């Protein structure tokens, strides 16, 4: 007696194709989608660059606040005032010689 080969029904083929297609889609979306792995790596790199820029600006702001405080009416640093007058206005003392 010969055993007849059964072909799988069309429903099983459609179900299998659907599962494979959905699995492929979700795998692709999790790697390259808007919220995927590559986008997360890109966002982390941008965050690191922005954090270093923020730290640099914060240090510059602290320096400016320090100089502003030292030139204020309540606390006057004569050395800083002399330095700023020389730098901005080009002032010199009478006993100095300028070499350029």
Secondary structure as UniProt FT lines:
FT   HELIX           10..32
FT   TURN            34..35
FT   HELIX           37..70
FT   HELIX           78..84
FT   HELIX           85..89
FT   TURN            94..95
//
